[in-house]
Amino acid sequence: MTEDQSQHETLPLEVKTIPDPQVERIDALFVQSATALSSGPGTITLHGLADSTVYFADRPRREIGHIPSRRFIELWETGANSFAVDPPNAVLSFLDQNGTEPEDAVVVLREPRLEGDVLTYSVEVMEGSLPPRSGPCALFIDVFGRPLAPVGSSGIRRRKRAKGS
């Protein structure tokens, strides 16, 4: 390998399980995936929830890892900036092998209830609509412990509507 080649290589990110005390301090996006979804008035239920909730953090830490999904739910009410105090926004994204998947929906998550691999959240739909049933899906949950969520295009539109713009 030449010196020029070694200067252009990037190091792989380290994937790890984070110790509990660090979960509250990391500004990370969390991702939960499931094999199916059902919804009812004010609720979503993820069926076949993956054992791990994946997280990743952008600059300056640039960390990725996972925590057991049950532990993520246990941490919901931990700390002054907990999700129980400041419920997170989330994007529910669908994958359908037939190409007929519903459009993504933006929701506010509250009151998680986990039983085995079935996770139910109380939700407020901010944008889009929820299908009564769907196949595989992923829930992208806003950062933990940050008073303002990162701005995405749907967040910008929502904030403008809220201000009357």
ChimeraX attribute file (.defattr): number of C-alpha atoms within 10 A of each C-alpha:
attribute: neighborCount
match mode: 1-to-1
recipient: residues
	/A:1	5
	/A:2	6
	/A:3	7
	/A:4	8
	/A:5	8
	/A:6	9
	/A:7	8
	/A:8	8
	/A:9	8
	/A:10	7
	/A:11	6
	/A:12	6
	/A:13	10
	/A:14	9
	/A:15	13
	/A:16	11
	/A:17	13
	/A:18	14
	/A:19	8
	/A:20	12
	/A:21	8
	/A:22	8
	/A:23	17
	/A:24	19
	/A:25	13
	/A:26	18
	/A:27	23
	/A:28	23
	/A:29	19
	/A:30	22
	/A:31	21
	/A:32	21
	/A:33	24
	/A:34	21
	/A:35	15
	/A:36	19
	/A:37	26
	/A:38	16
	/A:39	18
	/A:40	13
	/A:41	10
	/A:42	13
	/A:43	18
	/A:44	24
	/A:45	21
	/A:46	26
	/A:47	21
	/A:48	16
	/A:49	23
	/A:50	18
	/A:51	17
	/A:52	18
	/A:53	20
	/A:54	22
	/A:55	24
	/A:56	18
	/A:57	16
	/A:58	12
	/A:59	7
	/A:60	7
	/A:61	11
	/A:62	12
	/A:63	18
	/A:64	19
	/A:65	17
	/A:66	18
	/A:67	19
	/A:68	14
	/A:69	21
	/A:70	17
	/A:71	13
	/A:72	18
	/A:73	17
	/A:74	13
	/A:75	16
	/A:76	19
	/A:77	15
	/A:78	14
	/A:79	13
	/A:80	11
	/A:81	17
	/A:82	18
	/A:83	23
	/A:84	17
	/A:85	14
	/A:86	18
	/A:87	17
	/A:88	21
	/A:89	23
	/A:90	23
	/A:91	21
	/A:92	23
	/A:93	17
	/A:94	22
	/A:95	18
	/A:96	12
	/A:97	9
	/A:98	6
	/A:99	7
	/A:100	9
	/A:101	16
	/A:102	18
	/A:103	14
	/A:104	18
	/A:105	19
	/A:106	24
	/A:107	23
	/A:108	19
	/A:109	25
	/A:110	21
	/A:111	16
	/A:112	17
	/A:113	15
	/A:114	17
	/A:115	9
	/A:116	11
	/A:117	14
	/A:118	16
	/A:119	21
	/A:120	20
	/A:121	18
	/A:122	19
	/A:123	22
	/A:124	16
	/A:125	17
	/A:126	16
	/A:127	16
	/A:128	14
	/A:129	13
	/A:130	23
	/A:131	15
	/A:132	11
	/A:133	13
	/A:134	18
	/A:135	17
	/A:136	19
	/A:137	22
	/A:138	22
	/A:139	21
	/A:140	19
	/A:141	22
	/A:142	23
	/A:143	23
	/A:144	22
	/A:145	21
	/A:146	18
	/A:147	11
	/A:148	10
	/A:149	16
	/A:150	13
	/A:151	10
	/A:152	9
	/A:153	7
	/A:154	13
	/A:155	16
	/A:156	12
	/A:157	14
	/A:158	15
	/A:159	12
	/A:160	10
	/A:161	10
	/A:162	9
	/A:163	8
	/A:164	7
	/A:165	8
